[in-house]
């Protein structure tokens, strides 16, 4: 298969790579949404709140793994662009060793620390025990969650976005079946949703390994590669650590928003959870461009084509902005219809729509921010990505959320405005960095 991004028309090749990523992310969003949808239809508001809070914690830890694995995606992409496939194999082997250890650490943190984590999130009393159960069950399967997400990162670095799509598709099918069985048949509520999630990802990982064994790779991968090496590990950490730290701290800022909302009550907690699931869909296109941009730019930088990388950035922004306008209109004016998919409780739907209006505004801006993040990650300039993300989270999002909590009278729209406010600052920083460093980018690669 031809996964060389250094030649040919830019937008068609970028879209050809991005579309499977988009479909995979759609299935991933569906995968996560099904938990809340089934629980919302077959359990009570306390279970919805538990899934909302518990999944936010697990997702924050998962995002830390995914963002750190960007070190593998970019490093592998650059080696493929440089026509050094054997070095890519060494990076993958080292990465597998590192992420096995991380999976064990996260398993211990999420299982032993489930109670303090739920307490830290101000989980409502009515849903506290169910939140703890959700965190513990998902945490027990963290090795599986790590393997599931790591496979996607590796293959995107190789320029293959179809294998991750297959993996997500398998997981989605089994998760839907599992949710229906454990929640609607066995009436296990939030615990059933967590059980279905872990089992679905386990099945996906097992089937994916069989697919991989039949896939022709651009290098020979042997058992000798399955050992940590200093130089590949250094590359992974140099690229992945800033992204992981930034995503983790940004995730913490969103957890603070969840804790603030949880203080309002169980209906607000459930409404915010529903809104977050809707957001996973309305942000799909810019998020898909962010992931695709990293691999596309990494290969072109490795191959010595910085102008192609810049053109890919502009093309990605243009396409995702058109989508953002549509999502803004639908979400701001008819967010109740979107929220109604996940809950039949009128109060929960009203709270979710209130929260979604703020994220509708963010839809108009994330097309710029996410494409810039993917561009700079592919450049290997993850230090800047970390800095702008942390500034947005701690200089704007968290302080603004606390201010809005006190002046907004419990309005989720006012609290949610903290997110687009932080996005504005991050976009300004990205444009400023681009125009100041633009002339030097080409000469440094």
C-alpha positions in Angstrom: 0.0 0.0 0.0 1.2 3.6 -0.8 1.2 5.6 2.4 3.8 8.1 1.3 2.5 11.7 2.0 5.5 13.5 0.5 4.3 13.5 -3.1 1.1 14.1 -5.0 -1.8 16.5 -4.5 -2.0 17.6 -0.9 -5.7 17.9 0.0 -6.8 14.7 -1.7 -4.1 12.7 0.0 -4.8 14.4 3.4 -8.5 13.7 3.0 -7.9 10.1 1.9 -5.9 9.6 5.1 -8.2 11.7 7.3 -11.5 10.0 6.3 -10.7 6.6 7.9 -9.5 8.5 11.0 -12.8 10.4 11.0 -14.8 7.2 10.7 -12.7 5.6 13.4 -13.3 8.6 15.7 -17.0 8.5 14.9 -17.1 4.9 15.9 -15.1 5.7 19.0 -17.5 8.5 19.9 -20.4 6.1 19.3 -18.6 3.5 21.4 -18.4 6.0 24.3 -21.9 7.4 23.7 -23.6 4.0 23.7 -22.7 3.6 27.4 -24.6 6.7 28.3 -27.4 6.2 25.8 -28.2 2.7 27.1 -27.8 3.7 30.7 -30.0 6.8 30.1 -32.8 4.6 28.6 -32.6 1.6 30.9 -31.3 2.9 34.2 -31.9 6.0 36.4 -30.4 9.5 36.7 -27.9 8.4 39.3 -26.4 5.8 36.9 -26.2 8.5 34.2 -24.3 10.7 36.6 -22.0 7.9 37.6 -21.1 7.1 34.0 -20.7 10.8 33.3 -18.2 11.4 36.2 -16.5 8.0 36.0 -16.0 8.1 32.2 -14.5 11.6 32.5 -11.8 10.2 34.9 -11.1 7.2 32.8 -11.0 9.3 29.6 -8.5 11.7 31.2 -6.2 8.8 32.0 -6.7 7.3 28.6 -6.0 10.6 26.9 -2.7 10.8 28.8 -1.8 7.4 27.1 -3.0 8.5 23.7 -1.2 11.9 23.8 2.0 10.3 25.1 1.8 7.8 22.2 2.0 10.8 19.9 5.7 10.4 20.5 5.5 7.1 18.7 3.2 8.4 15.9 5.5 11.3 15.1 8.8 9.5 15.5 7.7 6.6 13.3 6.2 9.0 10.7 9.5 10.9 10.5 11.5 7.7 10.1 9.2 6.5 7.3 9.6 10.0 5.6 13.3 9.6 5.9 13.2 6.1 4.3 14.6 4.5 7.5 12.0 1.8 8.3 14.2 -0.3 10.5 14.6 2.7 12.9 10.7 2.9 12.9 10.7 -0.8 14.0 13.0 0.0 16.9 10.8 2.9 18.0 7.7 0.7 18.0 9.4 -2.1 20.0 10.7 0.4 22.6 7.2 2.0 22.8 5.5 -1.3 23.5 7.8 -1.9 26.5 7.2 1.6 27.9 3.4 1.5 27.5 3.2 -1.9 29.2 4.7 -0.4 32.3 2.4 2.6 32.1 -0.6 0.3 31.8 0.3 -1.4 35.0 0.7 1.9 36.8 -2.6 3.2 35.7 -4.3 0.0 36.6 -3.1 0.4 40.2 -4.0 4.1 40.4 -7.6 3.7 39.1 -8.5 0.6 41.1 -6.9 1.5 44.4 -7.8 5.1 44.1 -11.4 4.9 42.9 -12.9 6.2 46.1 -10.6 9.3 46.5 -11.0 10.0 42.7 -14.8 10.0 43.0 -14.6 12.2 46.1 -12.2 14.5 44.4 -14.7 14.9 41.5 -17.5 15.8 44.0 -19.6 12.9 42.7 -23.2 13.5 44.0 -24.1 11.4 47.0 -26.9 9.6 45.0 -24.4 8.3 42.5 -21.2 8.1 44.5 -21.0 4.3 45.0 -21.9 3.6 41.3 -19.2 6.1 40.2 -16.6 4.2 42.3 -17.7 0.9 40.7 -17.4 2.3 37.2 -13.9 3.6 37.8 -12.7 0.3 39.4 -14.1 -1.9 36.6 -12.6 0.2 33.8 -9.4 0.6 35.8 -9.0 -3.2 36.1 -8.8 -3.4 32.4 -6.4 -0.6 31.8 -3.8 -2.8 30.2 -6.4 -3.6 27.5 -7.3 0.1 27.1 -3.6 0.9 26.6 -3.1 -1.8 24.0 -6.3 -0.8 22.2 -5.2 2.9 21.9 -1.5 2.2 21.3 -2.3 0.1 18.2 -4.0 3.0 16.5 -1.1 5.4 17.3 1.5 3.0 15.7 -0.4 2.5 12.5 -1.2 6.1 12.0 2.5 6.8 12.2 3.0 4.2 9.5 0.4 6.1 7.3 -2.2 3.4 7.8 -5.5 4.8 9.1 -7.6 1.8 8.0 -6.4 -0.8 10.6 -7.3 1.5 13.5 -10.8 2.0 11.9 -11.3 -1.8 11.8 -10.2 -2.1 15.5 -12.6 0.6 16.6 -15.4 -0.9 14.5 -15.0 -4.2 16.2 -14.9 -2.6 19.7 -18.0 -0.6 18.9 -20.1 -3.6 17.8 -19.2 -5.6 20.9 -19.7 -2.6 23.2 -23.2 -2.1 21.9 -24.0 -5.7 22.4 -22.4 -5.7 25.8 -24.3 -2.6 27.0 -27.6 -4.0 25.9 -26.9 -7.3 27.7 -25.4 -6.0 31.0 -27.6 -2.9 31.3 -30.9 -3.6 29.8 -31.0 -7.4 30.5 -29.0 -7.8 33.7 -29.9 -4.3 35.0 -26.3 -3.6 36.1 -26.5 0.1 35.4 -23.1 2.0 35.4 -21.2 -1.2 36.4 -22.7 -3.0 33.3 -21.5 -0.2 31.0 -18.0 -0.4 32.4 -17.9 -4.2 32.0 -19.1 -3.9 28.4 -16.4 -1.4 27.7 -13.5 -3.6 28.9 -14.8 -6.7 27.2 -15.3 -4.9 23.9 -11.8 -3.5 23.9 -10.3 -7.0 24.8 -12.0 -8.6 21.8 -10.9 -5.8 19.5 -7.2 -6.1 20.6 -7.2 -9.9 20.1 -8.8 -9.7 16.6 -6.5 -6.7 15.7 -3.4 -8.8 16.5 -4.5 -11.4 14.0 -5.1 -8.7 11.4 -1.7 -7.2 12.0 0.0 -10.6 11.5 -1.4 -10.7 8.0 -0.6 -7.1 7.2 2.5 -6.2 5.1 4.6 -3.8 7.1 7.3 -1.5 5.6 9.9 -3.3 7.8 10.5 -6.7 9.4 9.3 -6.7 13.0 10.8 -9.5 15.2 11.0 -10.4 18.8 14.4 -8.7 18.9 12.6 -5.4 18.5 10.6 -6.0 21.7 13.1 -4.5 24.0 13.6 -0.9 25.3 16.5 1.0 23.6 17.9 4.3 24.9 17.8 6.4 21.7 14.2 5.4 20.6 13.0 5.9 24.1 14.6 9.3 24.2 12.8 10.2 20.9 9.4 9.0 22.3 9.8 11.0 25.5 11.1 14.2 23.9 8.1 14.3 21.5 5.4 12.6 23.6 6.1 14.0 27.1 5.1 17.6 26.4 2.0 16.5 24.6 1.0 14.1 27.4 1.7 16.7 30.1 -0.3 19.3 28.3 -3.3 16.9 27.6 -3.2 15.7 31.2 -3.3 19.2 32.7 -6.0 20.3 30.2 -7.9 17.2 31.2 -7.5 18.2 34.8 -9.1 21.6 33.9 -12.1 19.8 32.4 -12.3 17.6 35.5 -12.5 20.8 37.5 -15.5 21.9 35.4 -17.2 18.5 36.0 -16.6 18.9 39.8 -18.1 22.4 39.7 -21.1 21.1 37.8 -21.5 18.2 40.2 -21.8 20.6 43.1 -25.0 22.0 41.5 -26.8 18.6 41.7 -27.4 15.2 40.2 -29.4 16.6 37.2 -26.7 19.1 36.3 -24.1 16.3 36.6 -26.2 14.1 34.3 -26.8 17.0 31.9 -23.1 17.8 31.6 -22.4 14.2 31.0 -24.9 14.1 28.1 -23.5 17.3 26.7 -19.9 15.9 26.8 -21.0 12.9 24.8 -22.7 15.2 22.2 -19.5 17.2 22.0 -17.6 14.0 21.1 -19.6 14.1 17.8 -19.7 17.8 17.0 -15.9 18.1 17.3 -15.2 15.1 15.2 -13.9 16.8 12.0 -11.4 19.1 13.6 -10.2 16.3 15.9 -9.7 14.0 12.9 -7.7 16.7 11.2 -5.6 17.1 14.3 -4.6 13.4 14.4 -4.2 13.2 10.6 -2.2 16.4 10.4 0.4 15.0 12.8 1.2 12.0 10.7 1.0 13.9 7.4 3.2 16.8 8.6 5.7 14.4 10.3 6.4 12.5 7.0 6.8 15.8 5.1 9.2 17.2 7.6 11.2 14.0 7.7 11.3 14.1 3.9 12.3 17.7 3.8 9.1 19.3 2.4 8.0 22.0 4.9 5.9 23.9 2.3 3.7 20.8 1.9 3.2 20.7 5.7 2.1 24.4 5.7 -0.3 23.8 2.8 -1.8 20.9 4.6 -2.4 23.1 7.7 -4.3 25.7 5.6 -6.4 23.0 3.8 -7.3 21.4 7.1 -8.5 24.6 8.6 -10.6 25.5 5.6 -12.4 22.2 5.5 -13.0 21.9 9.2 -14.2 25.5 9.5 -17.0 24.8 7.0 -18.1 21.9 9.1 -17.8 24.0 12.3 -20.3 26.5 11.0 -22.9 23.8 10.5 -22.3 22.2 13.9 -22.6 25.6 15.6 -26.0 26.2 14.1 -27.4 22.8 14.9 -26.0 22.6 18.4 -26.8 26.2 19.5 -30.4 26.2 18.2 -31.5 22.6 18.5 -29.2 21.1 21.1 -32.2 19.7 22.9 -32.7 17.3 20.0 -29.1 16.1 20.3 -29.3 15.7 24.1 -32.7 13.9 23.8 -30.9 11.0 22.1 -29.2 10.2 25.4 -31.8 10.9 28.0 -35.6 10.9 28.3 -35.5 13.1 31.5 -36.7 16.6 30.6 -34.6 18.3 33.3 -31.4 16.5 32.2 -32.1 17.5 28.5 -32.6 21.1 29.5 -29.4 21.2 31.5 -27.4 19.5 28.6 -28.7 22.0 26.0 -27.7 24.9 28.3 -24.2 23.5 28.5 -24.1 22.7 24.8 -24.7 26.3 23.7 -21.2 27.2 25.0 -19.6 24.4 23.1 -21.5 25.4 20.0 -19.5 28.6 20.1 -16.3 26.6 20.5 -17.1 24.7 17.3 -16.3 27.9 15.3 -12.8 28.1 16.8 -11.5 24.5 17.3 -11.0 24.1 13.5 -8.1 26.6 13.9 -6.8 25.3 17.2 -6.9 21.6 16.5 -5.3 21.9 13.1 -2.5 24.0 14.6 -1.9 21.5 17.3 -1.7 18.6 14.8 0.7 20.8 12.7 3.0 21.6 15.5 3.0 18.0 16.9 4.0 16.8 13.4 6.8 19.4 13.4 8.0 17.9 16.7 7.3 21.3 18.4 5.5 19.7 21.2 7.0 22.1 23.8 4.9 24.9 22.3 1.8 22.7 22.2 2.3 22.0 25.9 2.8 25.7 26.8 -0.3 27.0 24.9 -2.5 24.2 26.3 -1.5 24.8 29.9 -1.9 28.6 29.5 -5.4 28.1 28.1 -6.4 25.7 30.9 -4.9 27.4 33.9 -4.9 31.1 32.9 -8.4 31.1 31.5 -10.5 28.0 31.7 -10.3 27.2 35.4 -10.5 30.8 36.7 -13.3 31.6 34.3 -15.3 28.5 35.4 -15.0 29.5 39.0 -16.0 33.1 38.2 -19.0 32.0 36.1 -20.1 29.6 38.9 -20.5 32.5 41.2 -22.0 35.1 38.8 -24.0 32.8 36.6 -26.6 31.6 39.1 -25.9 27.9 38.4 -26.2 28.3 34.6 -24.3 25.6 32.8 -24.1 27.9 29.8 -22.1 30.4 31.8 -19.8 27.8 33.3 -19.4 26.2 29.8 -18.3 29.6 28.4 -14.9 29.0 30.1 -14.0 26.6 27.3 -14.4 28.9 24.2 -12.7 31.7 26.3 -9.6 29.6 26.7 -9.7 28.5 23.0 -9.5 32.2 22.0 -6.3 32.6 23.9 -4.8 29.4 22.5 -5.6 30.4 18.9 -3.9 33.8 19.4 -0.8 32.1 20.7 -0.8 29.6 17.8 -1.1 32.4 15.2 1.6 34.5 16.9 4.0 31.5 17.0 3.3 30.7 13.4 4.0 34.2 12.1 7.0 34.7 14.2 8.6 31.3 13.5 7.3 30.7 10.0 10.6 31.8 8.3 12.7 29.7 10.6 10.6 26.5 10.4 11.8 25.5 6.9 15.5 26.2 7.7 15.5 24.1 10.9 14.0 20.9 9.5 
